[in-house]
Amino acid sequence: GAPDKEAVRIFLEFEKLAAASKAYADMNGRYFGGRTVKARFYDEERYARGDFERRVPSRVLQLTNLVAPDDVDEDLEAETLAEAEKFGKVRQCVVQAVAGASEEEAVRVYIEFERSEDASKALNAVNGRMFGGREVKAR
């Protein structure tokens, strides 16, 4: 789990306002994983503009479209970790295959840095970078 000082944000989209209102009433103020849930409605115009992508600094970076599913091998984690350490100390690197996802999203690499500043540096350097003919997406 995330440290207590870091927020974990989850966005849910409902088709009907009544369902969203019920979820809000049921979840707001509840305890989950030792933390109090703070539910709120998100403005649809801000959602459409992509404001939800702007978030508090995180130590974890997610990479997608780094490699195709067929290109995942036993060295990918170690190679990615070595590359990530150019930006700062890395706690861990995990490669996850996601069944049923598009090819661009089918392999997700999670890199946890010691410091959020280092994750931000990596994000800025890696997002949009071409690697093996693929445009890497970092979030």
DSSP file with accessible surface (Angstrom, degrees, kcal/mol):
  #  RESIDUE AA STRUCTURE BP1 BP2  ACC     N-H-->O    O-->H-N    N-H-->O    O-->H-N    TCO  KAPPA ALPHA  PHI   PSI    X-CA   Y-CA   Z-CA
    1    1 A G              0   0  130      0, 0.0     3,-0.1     0, 0.0    32,-0.0   0.000 360.0 360.0 360.0 167.2    0.0    0.0    0.0
    2    2 A A        -     0   0   33      1,-0.1     6,-0.1     4,-0.1     0, 0.0  -0.495 360.0 -95.4 -78.1 148.6    0.9    3.6   -0.3
    3    3 A P    >   -     0   0   44      0, 0.0     3,-2.0     0, 0.0    -1,-0.1  -0.270  39.0-106.9 -59.8 155.2    2.4    5.4    2.7
    4    4 A D  T 3  S+     0   0  144      1,-0.3    -2,-0.1    -3,-0.1     0, 0.0   0.799 117.8  57.6 -55.9 -32.5   -0.1    7.3    4.9
    5    5 A K  T 3  S+     0   0  188      2,-0.1     2,-0.4     0, 0.0    -1,-0.3   0.613  95.3  79.0 -78.6  -8.9    1.1   10.7    3.6
    6    6 A E  S <  S-     0   0   34     -3,-2.0     2,-0.2    50,-0.0    -4,-0.1  -0.831  77.1-132.0-103.3 138.4    0.4    9.8   -0.1
    7    7 A A        -     0   0   54     -2,-0.4     2,-0.5     2,-0.0    -2,-0.1  -0.575   8.5-150.3 -83.6 145.0   -3.1    9.9   -1.5
    8    8 A V        -     0   0   93     -2,-0.2     2,-0.5    -6,-0.1    -2,-0.0  -0.982  17.4-160.1-112.2 121.9   -4.5    7.0   -3.5
    9    9 A R        -     0   0  124     -2,-0.5     2,-0.4     2,-0.0    -2,-0.0  -0.898  12.6-179.1-111.9 133.4   -7.0    8.2   -6.1
   10   10 A I        -     0   0  133     -2,-0.5     2,-0.5     2,-0.0    -2,-0.0  -0.997  12.0-155.0-129.3 128.4   -9.6    6.0   -7.8
   11   11 A F        -     0   0   92     -2,-0.4     2,-0.4     2,-0.0    -2,-0.0  -0.910  10.1-172.8-107.6 129.4  -12.0    7.4  -10.4
   12   12 A L        -     0   0  128     -2,-0.5     2,-0.5     8,-0.0    -2,-0.0  -0.956   8.2-156.3-119.2 138.8  -15.3    5.7  -10.9
   13   13 A E        -     0   0  150     -2,-0.4     2,-0.3     7,-0.0    -2,-0.0  -0.966  10.2-166.9-118.0 128.0  -17.7    6.5  -13.7
   14   14 A F        -     0   0   85     -2,-0.5     3,-0.1     1,-0.1    -2,-0.0  -0.865  23.1-144.1-112.9 148.8  -21.4    5.8  -13.4
   15   15 A E  S    S+     0   0  197     -2,-0.3     2,-0.4     1,-0.1    -1,-0.1   0.819  89.1  44.9 -76.6 -31.5  -24.1    5.8  -16.0
   16   16 A K  S  > S-     0   0  150      1,-0.1     4,-1.8     0, 0.0     3,-0.4  -0.937  72.0-139.7-122.0 138.8  -26.7    7.1  -13.6
   17   17 A L  H  > S+     0   0  127     -2,-0.4     4,-2.9     1,-0.2     5,-0.2   0.872 103.9  60.4 -59.2 -36.9  -26.5    9.9  -11.1
   18   18 A A  H  > S+     0   0   77      1,-0.2     4,-2.2     2,-0.2    -1,-0.2   0.904 105.0  47.9 -61.0 -40.0  -28.5    7.8   -8.6
   19   19 A A  H  > S+     0   0   44     -3,-0.4     4,-2.4     2,-0.2    -1,-0.2   0.911 112.3  49.1 -67.8 -39.9  -25.9    5.0   -8.6
   20   20 A A  H  X S+     0   0   15     -4,-1.8     4,-2.5     2,-0.2    -2,-0.2   0.916 110.7  50.7 -64.7 -41.6  -23.1    7.6   -8.2
   21   21 A S  H  X S+     0   0   52     -4,-2.9     4,-2.6     2,-0.2    -2,-0.2   0.903 110.4  49.3 -63.7 -40.2  -24.9    9.2   -5.3
   22   22 A K  H  X S+     0   0  127     -4,-2.2     4,-2.7    -5,-0.2     5,-0.2   0.932 111.2  49.0 -65.3 -44.5  -25.4    5.8   -3.6
   23   23 A A  H  X S+     0   0   25     -4,-2.4     4,-2.3     2,-0.2     5,-0.3   0.920 111.7  50.3 -61.2 -42.0  -21.7    4.9   -4.0
   24   24 A Y  H  X S+     0   0   90     -4,-2.5     4,-2.5     1,-0.2    -2,-0.2   0.949 112.5  45.8 -60.1 -48.8  -20.8    8.3   -2.5
   25   25 A A  H  < S+     0   0   72     -4,-2.6    -2,-0.2     1,-0.2    -1,-0.2   0.885 116.6  45.4 -63.3 -39.4  -23.1    7.8    0.5
   26   26 A D  H  < S+     0   0   65     -4,-2.7    -1,-0.2    -5,-0.2    -2,-0.2   0.827 122.3  33.6 -74.2 -32.7  -21.9    4.3    1.1
   27   27 A M  H >< S+     0   0   77     -4,-2.3     3,-2.1    -5,-0.2    10,-0.3   0.819  86.4 101.6 -97.4 -35.0  -18.2    4.9    0.7
   28   28 A N  T 3< S+     0   0   69     -4,-2.5    10,-0.2    -5,-0.3     3,-0.1  -0.316  97.9   7.7 -60.6 124.3  -17.5    8.4    2.1
   29   29 A G  T 3  S+     0   0   43      8,-2.8    -1,-0.3     1,-0.3     9,-0.1   0.296  97.9 129.2  90.3  -8.6  -16.1    8.2    5.6
   30   30 A R    <   -     0   0  147     -3,-2.1     7,-3.3     7,-0.1     2,-0.4  -0.344  60.1-116.4 -74.3 159.9  -15.6    4.4    5.6
   31   31 A Y  E     +A   36   0A 178      5,-0.2     2,-0.4    -3,-0.1     5,-0.2  -0.829  35.3 172.2 -98.2 134.0  -12.4    2.8    6.5
   32   32 A F  E >  S-A   35   0A 152      3,-2.9     3,-1.3    -2,-0.4    -2,-0.0  -0.962  71.0 -10.7-142.9 120.5  -10.6    0.8    3.8
   33   33 A G  T 3  S-     0   0   75     -2,-0.4     3,-0.1     1,-0.3    -1,-0.0   0.844 130.0 -54.0  60.7  33.3   -7.1   -0.7    4.3
   34   34 A G  T 3  S+     0   0   74      1,-0.3     2,-0.3     0, 0.0    -1,-0.3   0.583 119.8 102.5  79.2   9.3   -6.6    1.4    7.5
   35   35 A R  E <  S-A   32   0A  65     -3,-1.3    -3,-2.9     0, 0.0     2,-0.4  -0.917  74.3-114.3-125.5 153.5   -7.5    4.6    5.8
   36   36 A T  E     -A   31   0A  67     -2,-0.3     2,-0.4    -5,-0.2    -5,-0.2  -0.723  31.5-128.7 -85.2 129.9  -10.6    6.8    5.7
   37   37 A V        -     0   0   37     -7,-3.3    -8,-2.8    -2,-0.4     2,-0.6  -0.643  17.5-163.3 -79.0 130.5  -12.2    7.1    2.3
   38   38 A K        -     0   0  163     -2,-0.4     2,-0.3   -10,-0.2   -10,-0.1  -0.908  13.8-170.4-114.8  98.1  -12.8   10.6    1.1
   39   39 A A        +     0   0   26     -2,-0.6     2,-0.3   -15,-0.2   -15,-0.0  -0.635  11.6 163.0 -89.5 147.1  -15.3   10.4   -1.7
   40   40 A R        -     0   0  172     -2,-0.3     2,-0.3   -12,-0.0    -2,-0.0  -0.981  38.0-106.0-156.6 157.1  -16.2   13.4   -3.9
   41   41 A F        -     0   0  115     -2,-0.3     2,-0.5   -20,-0.0   -20,-0.0  -0.620  31.2-139.7 -83.4 145.9  -17.9   14.1   -7.3
   42   42 A Y        -     0   0   69     -2,-0.3     2,-0.2     4,-0.0     5,-0.0  -0.909  22.1-111.7-110.8 131.9  -15.6   15.1  -10.1
   43   43 A D     >  -     0   0   82     -2,-0.5     4,-2.2     1,-0.1     3,-0.2  -0.399  19.2-141.3 -63.1 126.3  -16.7   17.8  -12.5
   44   44 A E  H  > S+     0   0  171      1,-0.2     4,-2.6     2,-0.2     5,-0.2   0.846 100.4  55.3 -61.0 -35.5  -17.4   16.3  -16.0
   45   45 A E  H  > S+     0   0  136      2,-0.2     4,-1.8     1,-0.2    -1,-0.2   0.923 109.3  46.6 -65.3 -41.2  -15.9   19.3  -17.8
   46   46 A R  H  >>S+     0   0  111      2,-0.2     5,-2.4     1,-0.2     4,-0.6   0.903 111.9  52.0 -65.9 -38.4  -12.6   18.9  -15.9
   47   47 A Y  H ><5S+     0   0   96     -4,-2.2     3,-1.2     1,-0.2    -2,-0.2   0.942 108.9  49.8 -62.1 -44.8  -12.7   15.1  -16.6
   48   48 A A  H 3<5S+     0   0   88     -4,-2.6    -1,-0.2     1,-0.3    -2,-0.2   0.847 108.0  53.8 -64.4 -33.1  -13.2   15.8  -20.3
   49   49 A R  H 3<5S-     0   0  152     -4,-1.8    -1,-0.3    -5,-0.2    -2,-0.2   0.597 117.7-113.6 -76.4 -11.3  -10.2   18.2  -20.3
   50   50 A G  T X<5 +     0   0   22     -3,-1.2     3,-1.9    -4,-0.6     4,-0.4   0.651  69.7 142.5  88.8  15.1   -8.0   15.5  -18.8
   51   51 A D  G > < +     0   0   13     -5,-2.4     3,-1.6     1,-0.3    -4,-0.2   0.767  61.2  72.6 -61.4 -24.2   -7.5   17.3  -15.4
   52   52 A F  G 3  S+     0   0   58     -6,-0.4    -1,-0.3     1,-0.3    -5,-0.1   0.736  86.5  65.6 -64.5 -18.8   -7.7   13.9  -13.7
   53   53 A E  G <  S+     0   0  100     -3,-1.9     2,-0.7    -6,-0.1    -1,-0.3   0.745  82.3  86.9 -73.4 -22.8   -4.2   13.2  -15.1
   54   54 A R    <   +     0   0  183     -3,-1.6     2,-0.3    -4,-0.4    -4,-0.0  -0.700  65.5 158.9 -80.0 118.1   -2.8   16.0  -13.0
   55   55 A R        -     0   0  113     -2,-0.7     3,-0.1     1,-0.1    -2,-0.1  -0.839  45.5 -80.4-137.6 171.2   -2.0   14.3   -9.7
   56   56 A V        -     0   0   61     -2,-0.3    -1,-0.1     1,-0.1   -50,-0.0  -0.340  67.9 -79.5 -68.7 153.1    0.0   14.7   -6.6
   57   57 A P        -     0   0   86      0, 0.0     2,-0.3     0, 0.0    -1,-0.1  -0.257  54.1-165.8 -56.4 139.8    3.7   13.6   -6.9
   58   58 A S        -     0   0   28     58,-0.3    61,-0.1    -3,-0.1    62,-0.1  -0.921  29.1-143.3-126.7 153.9    4.1    9.8   -6.7
   59   59 A R  S    S+     0   0   21     -2,-0.3    54,-3.1    60,-0.1     2,-0.5   0.548  83.5  81.2 -88.4  -9.8    7.1    7.5   -6.2
   60   60 A V  E     -B  112   0B  56     52,-0.2     2,-0.4    50,-0.0    52,-0.2  -0.852  59.9-168.1-106.3 132.3    5.6    5.0   -8.6
   61   61 A L  E     -B  111   0B   4     50,-2.8    50,-2.7    -2,-0.5     2,-0.5  -0.944   7.2-154.0-116.7 133.5    5.8    5.3  -12.4
   62   62 A Q  E     -B  110   0B  34     77,-2.7    77,-2.2    -2,-0.4     2,-0.4  -0.948   9.5-165.9-108.7 128.5    3.8    3.1  -14.8
   63   63 A L  E     +BC 109 138B   8     46,-3.0    46,-2.6    -2,-0.5     2,-0.3  -0.934   8.6 177.4-112.2 135.6    5.2    2.5  -18.3
   64   64 A T  E     +BC 108 137B   0     73,-2.5    73,-2.6    -2,-0.4    41,-0.2  -0.912  62.2  30.4-129.9 162.1    3.2    1.1  -21.1
   65   65 A N  S    S+     0   0   20     39,-1.2    66,-0.2    42,-0.6     3,-0.1   0.713  77.2 125.0  62.8  23.8    4.0    0.3  -24.8
   66   66 A L  S    S-     0   0   16     41,-0.4     2,-0.3     1,-0.3    68,-0.2   0.915  81.6  -4.8 -74.2 -44.7    7.6   -0.3  -23.8
   67   67 A V  S    S-     0   0   14     40,-0.2    -1,-0.3    36,-0.1    -2,-0.2  -0.962  77.0-104.1-143.2 161.3    7.6   -3.8  -25.4
   68   68 A A    >   -     0   0   12     -2,-0.3     3,-2.0    -3,-0.1     4,-0.4  -0.473  41.6-105.9 -79.4 157.9    5.1   -6.1  -27.1
   69   69 A P  G >  S+     0   0   58      0, 0.0     3,-1.3     0, 0.0    -1,-0.1   0.871 121.7  55.5 -53.5 -37.9    3.8   -9.1  -25.1
   70   70 A D  G 3  S+     0   0  158      1,-0.2    -2,-0.0     3,-0.0     0, 0.0   0.649 101.1  60.4 -70.5 -14.6    6.0  -11.4  -27.2
   71   71 A D  G <  S+     0   0   97     -3,-2.0     2,-0.4     2,-0.1    -1,-0.2   0.433  74.4 113.7 -94.7   0.2    9.1   -9.4  -26.2
   72   72 A V    <   +     0   0   59     -3,-1.3     2,-0.3    -4,-0.4    25,-0.0  -0.582  42.0 161.5 -72.7 127.5    8.8   -9.9  -22.5
   73   73 A D    >   -     0   0   83     -2,-0.4     3,-1.3     0, 0.0     4,-0.4  -0.839  55.2 -88.9-138.0 179.9   11.7  -12.0  -21.2
   74   74 A E  T 3  S+     0   0  180     -2,-0.3     4,-0.4     1,-0.3     3,-0.1   0.679 121.8  53.7 -67.2 -16.4   13.5  -12.7  -18.0
   75   75 A D  T 3> S+     0   0   78      1,-0.1     4,-2.8     2,-0.1     5,-0.3   0.577  81.6  89.7 -94.1 -10.6   15.9   -9.8  -18.4
   76   76 A L  H <> S+     0   0   10     -3,-1.3     4,-2.6     1,-0.2     5,-0.3   0.907  87.4  47.9 -58.7 -45.4   13.2   -7.0  -18.9
   77   77 A E  H  > S+     0   0   89     -4,-0.4     4,-2.7     1,-0.2    -1,-0.2   0.950 115.3  44.6 -61.0 -48.2   12.8   -6.2  -15.2
   78   78 A A  H  > S+     0   0   66     -4,-0.4     4,-2.4     1,-0.2    -2,-0.2   0.907 114.9  48.2 -65.0 -40.9   16.6   -5.9  -14.6
   79   79 A E  H  X S+     0   0  111     -4,-2.8     4,-2.0     2,-0.2    -1,-0.2   0.910 114.0  46.2 -66.1 -41.9   17.2   -3.9  -17.8
   80   80 A T  H  X S+     0   0   15     -4,-2.6     4,-2.7    -5,-0.3    -2,-0.2   0.910 111.6  51.8 -67.4 -41.4   14.4   -1.5  -17.0
   81   81 A L  H  X S+     0   0   49     -4,-2.7     4,-2.0    -5,-0.3    -2,-0.2   0.934 108.9  50.7 -60.4 -44.5   15.6   -1.1  -13.4
   82   82 A A  H  < S+     0   0   59     -4,-2.4     4,-0.3     1,-0.2    -1,-0.2   0.911 112.5  46.5 -61.6 -40.7   19.1   -0.3  -14.5
   83   83 A E  H >< S+     0   0   65     -4,-2.0     3,-1.4     1,-0.2    -1,-0.2   0.916 111.4  51.9 -67.0 -40.5   17.8    2.3  -17.0
   84   84 A A  H >< S+     0   0    6     -4,-2.7     3,-2.4     1,-0.3     4,-0.5   0.829  95.2  69.7 -67.0 -31.6   15.5    3.8  -14.3
   85   85 A E  T 3< S+     0   0   95     -4,-2.0     3,-0.3     1,-0.3    -1,-0.3   0.633  80.1  77.0 -66.8  -8.6   18.4    4.1  -11.8
   86   86 A K  T <  S+     0   0  146     -3,-1.4    -1,-0.3    -4,-0.3    -2,-0.2   0.725  99.6  44.4 -66.8 -19.7   19.8    6.9  -14.0
   87   87 A F  S <  S-     0   0   38     -3,-2.4     2,-0.3     1,-0.4    -1,-0.2   0.566 129.7 -59.0-101.5 -13.2   17.0    9.1  -12.4
   88   88 A G  S    S-     0   0   19     -4,-0.5    -1,-0.4    -3,-0.3     2,-0.2  -0.887  77.7 -34.2 154.3 177.6   17.4    8.0   -8.8
   89   89 A K        -     0   0  135     -2,-0.3    25,-2.7    -3,-0.1     2,-0.5  -0.435  54.9-150.4 -68.6 131.0   17.3    5.1   -6.4
   90   90 A V  E     -D  113   0B  10     23,-0.3    23,-0.3    -2,-0.2     3,-0.1  -0.876  14.7-167.2-107.0 130.6   14.8    2.5   -7.3
   91   91 A R  E    S-     0   0B 120     21,-3.2     2,-0.3    -2,-0.5    22,-0.2   0.882  71.5 -20.7 -78.5 -45.5   13.0    0.3   -4.7
   92   92 A Q  E     -D  112   0B 103     20,-1.4    20,-2.8     2,-0.0     2,-0.4  -0.989  47.5-149.3-161.8 160.0   11.6   -2.1   -7.1
   93   93 A C  E     -D  111   0B   9     -2,-0.3     2,-0.4    18,-0.2    18,-0.2  -0.999  18.6-174.3-135.0 129.2   10.6   -2.8  -10.7
   94   94 A V  E     -D  110   0B  56     16,-2.7    16,-3.1    -2,-0.4     2,-0.5  -0.994  12.6-154.5-130.3 132.1    7.7   -5.1  -11.7
   95   95 A V  E     -D  109   0B  30     -2,-0.4     2,-0.4    14,-0.2    14,-0.2  -0.907  16.8-172.5-104.4 130.3    6.6   -6.2  -15.1
   96   96 A Q  E     -D  108   0B  88     12,-3.2    12,-3.1    -2,-0.5     2,-0.4  -0.986  15.8-147.9-128.6 127.7    3.0   -7.3  -15.4
   97   97 A A  E     -D  107   0B  83     -2,-0.4     2,-0.6    10,-0.2    10,-0.2  -0.781  13.6-154.3 -89.4 135.6    1.3   -8.9  -18.4
   98   98 A V    >   -     0   0   33      8,-3.1     3,-1.4    -2,-0.4     2,-0.1  -0.920   9.8-142.7-117.4 104.7   -2.4   -7.8  -18.7
   99   99 A A  T 3  S+     0   0  103     -2,-0.6     3,-0.1     1,-0.2     8,-0.0  -0.371  83.3  17.4 -65.1 138.9   -4.6  -10.4  -20.5
  100  100 A G  T 3  S+     0   0   90      1,-0.3    -1,-0.2    -2,-0.1     2,-0.1   0.413  95.4 123.8  83.2  -2.7   -7.2   -8.9  -22.8
  101  101 A A  S <  S-     0   0   33     -3,-1.4    -1,-0.3     1,-0.1     5,-0.1  -0.461  71.9 -90.1 -86.2 162.1   -5.6   -5.5  -23.0
  102  102 A S    >>  -     0   0   63     -2,-0.1     4,-1.2     1,-0.1     3,-0.9  -0.244  44.4-103.3 -62.2 161.4   -4.7   -3.7  -26.2
  103  103 A E  T 34 S+     0   0  103      1,-0.3     3,-0.5     2,-0.2     4,-0.4   0.886 123.3  54.6 -58.2 -36.7   -1.1   -4.4  -27.4
  104  104 A E  T 34 S+     0   0  102      1,-0.2   -39,-1.2     2,-0.1    -1,-0.3   0.799 119.2  33.3 -66.5 -28.0    0.0   -0.9  -26.2
  105  105 A E  T <4 S+     0   0   43     -3,-0.9    -1,-0.2   -41,-0.2    -2,-0.2   0.415  92.7  93.7-105.9  -1.7   -1.4   -1.7  -22.7
  106  106 A A  S  < S+     0   0   11     -4,-1.2    -8,-3.1    -3,-0.5     2,-0.5   0.750  86.6  46.4 -70.7 -24.7   -0.7   -5.5  -22.5
  107  107 A V  E    S- D   0  97B   1     -4,-0.4   -42,-0.6   -10,-0.2     2,-0.5  -0.972  71.4-175.9-120.9 118.1    2.7   -5.1  -20.8
  108  108 A R  E     -BD  64  96B  62    -12,-3.1   -12,-3.2    -2,-0.5     2,-0.5  -0.952   8.0-162.0-115.8 132.2    2.8   -2.7  -17.8
  109  109 A V  E     -BD  63  95B   0    -46,-2.6   -46,-3.0    -2,-0.5     2,-0.5  -0.959   4.4-162.0-115.1 125.2    6.0   -1.9  -16.0
  110  110 A Y  E     -BD  62  94B  65    -16,-3.1   -16,-2.7    -2,-0.5     2,-0.5  -0.933   5.3-171.7-110.0 127.5    5.8   -0.4  -12.6
  111  111 A I  E     -BD  61  93B   5    -50,-2.7   -50,-2.8    -2,-0.5     2,-0.6  -0.979   6.3-160.4-120.9 121.6    8.9    1.4  -11.2
  112  112 A E  E     -BD  60  92B  35    -20,-2.8   -21,-3.2    -2,-0.5   -20,-1.4  -0.907  11.2-164.0-104.5 118.0    8.9    2.5   -7.5
  113  113 A F  E     - D   0  90B   0    -54,-3.1   -23,-0.3    -2,-0.6     3,-0.1  -0.586  28.4-123.8 -93.2 159.5   11.5    5.1   -6.7
  114  114 A E  S    S+     0   0   71    -25,-2.7     2,-0.4    -2,-0.2   -24,-0.1   0.860  99.0  36.1 -66.1 -37.4   12.7    6.1   -3.3
  115  115 A R  S >> S-     0   0  125    -26,-0.4     4,-1.5   -56,-0.1     3,-0.5  -0.951  71.3-138.6-124.8 141.5   11.7    9.8   -4.0
  116  116 A S  H 3> S+     0   0   29     -2,-0.4     4,-2.4     1,-0.2   -58,-0.3   0.829 104.6  63.3 -65.2 -29.6    8.8   11.2   -5.9
  117  117 A E  H 3> S+     0   0  105      1,-0.2     4,-2.0     2,-0.2    -1,-0.2   0.880 102.8  48.9 -61.7 -38.3   11.2   13.8   -7.4
  118  118 A D  H <> S+     0   0   10     -3,-0.5     4,-2.4     2,-0.2    -1,-0.2   0.892 109.1  51.9 -70.0 -37.7   13.1   11.1   -9.1
  119  119 A A  H  X S+     0   0    4     -4,-1.5     4,-2.7     1,-0.2    -2,-0.2   0.906 109.1  51.4 -63.6 -38.7    9.9    9.5  -10.4
  120  120 A S  H  X S+     0   0   48     -4,-2.4     4,-2.4     2,-0.2    -2,-0.2   0.909 108.7  50.4 -65.0 -41.2    8.9   12.9  -11.8
  121  121 A K  H  X S+     0   0  111     -4,-2.0     4,-1.9     1,-0.2    -2,-0.2   0.930 112.8  46.7 -60.9 -44.8   12.3   13.3  -13.6
  122  122 A A  H  X S+     0   0    2     -4,-2.4     4,-2.8     2,-0.2     5,-0.4   0.913 109.9  53.7 -63.8 -43.3   11.9    9.8  -15.1
  123  123 A L  H  X S+     0   0   46     -4,-2.7     4,-2.3     1,-0.2    -2,-0.2   0.942 110.5  46.2 -55.7 -49.2    8.3   10.6  -16.2
  124  124 A N  H  < S+     0   0  131     -4,-2.4    -1,-0.2     1,-0.2    -2,-0.2   0.850 117.7  43.2 -65.3 -34.1    9.5   13.7  -18.0
  125  125 A A  H  < S+     0   0   50     -4,-1.9    -1,-0.2    -5,-0.2    -2,-0.2   0.835 121.8  35.7 -80.9 -33.1   12.4   12.0  -19.7
  126  126 A V  H >< S+     0   0   18     -4,-2.8     3,-2.4    -5,-0.2    10,-0.2   0.820  86.2 101.0 -96.1 -34.0   10.6    8.7  -20.7
  127  127 A N  T 3< S+     0   0   84     -4,-2.3    10,-0.2    -5,-0.4     3,-0.1  -0.336 100.5   6.3 -60.6 123.8    7.1    9.7  -21.6
  128  128 A G  T 3  S+     0   0   30      8,-3.2    -1,-0.3     1,-0.3     9,-0.1   0.347  95.2 140.6  86.9  -5.6    6.8    9.9  -25.4
  129  129 A R    <   -     0   0   98     -3,-2.4     7,-2.9     7,-0.2     2,-0.4  -0.434  53.6-121.6 -71.3 141.8   10.3    8.5  -25.9
  130  130 A M  E     +E  135   0C 115      5,-0.2     2,-0.4    -2,-0.1     5,-0.2  -0.703  33.9 174.6 -86.3 133.4   10.7    6.1  -28.8
  131  131 A F  E >  S-E  134   0C  94      3,-2.8     3,-1.6    -2,-0.4    -2,-0.0  -0.944  70.7 -17.5-141.8 116.1   12.1    2.6  -27.8
  132  132 A G  T 3  S-     0   0   77     -2,-0.4     3,-0.1     1,-0.3    -2,-0.0   0.843 128.9 -51.5  57.7  35.3   12.4   -0.2  -30.3
  133  133 A G  T 3  S+     0   0   70      1,-0.2     2,-0.4     0, 0.0    -1,-0.3   0.539 118.5 110.6  79.2   9.2   10.0    1.6  -32.7
  134  134 A R  E <   -E  131   0C  40     -3,-1.6    -3,-2.8   -68,-0.2     2,-0.7  -0.920  68.7-128.2-118.6 142.5    7.4    2.1  -29.9
  135  135 A E  E     -E  130   0C  87     -2,-0.4    -5,-0.2    -5,-0.2     2,-0.2  -0.787  30.2-137.6 -90.0 113.8    6.3    5.3  -28.2
  136  136 A V        -     0   0    2     -7,-2.9    -8,-3.2    -2,-0.7     2,-0.5  -0.497  10.4-151.4 -74.0 136.4    6.5    4.7  -24.5
  137  137 A K  E     -C   64   0B  82    -73,-2.6   -73,-2.5    -2,-0.2     2,-0.4  -0.935  13.5-171.8-108.2 126.8    3.7    6.1  -22.3
  138  138 A A  E      C   63   0B   7     -2,-0.5   -75,-0.2   -75,-0.2   -77,-0.0  -0.964 360.0 360.0-120.6 138.5    4.6    7.0  -18.7
  139  139 A R              0   0   75    -77,-2.2   -77,-2.7    -2,-0.4    -2,-0.0  -0.986 360.0 360.0-140.0 360.0    2.2    8.0  -16.0
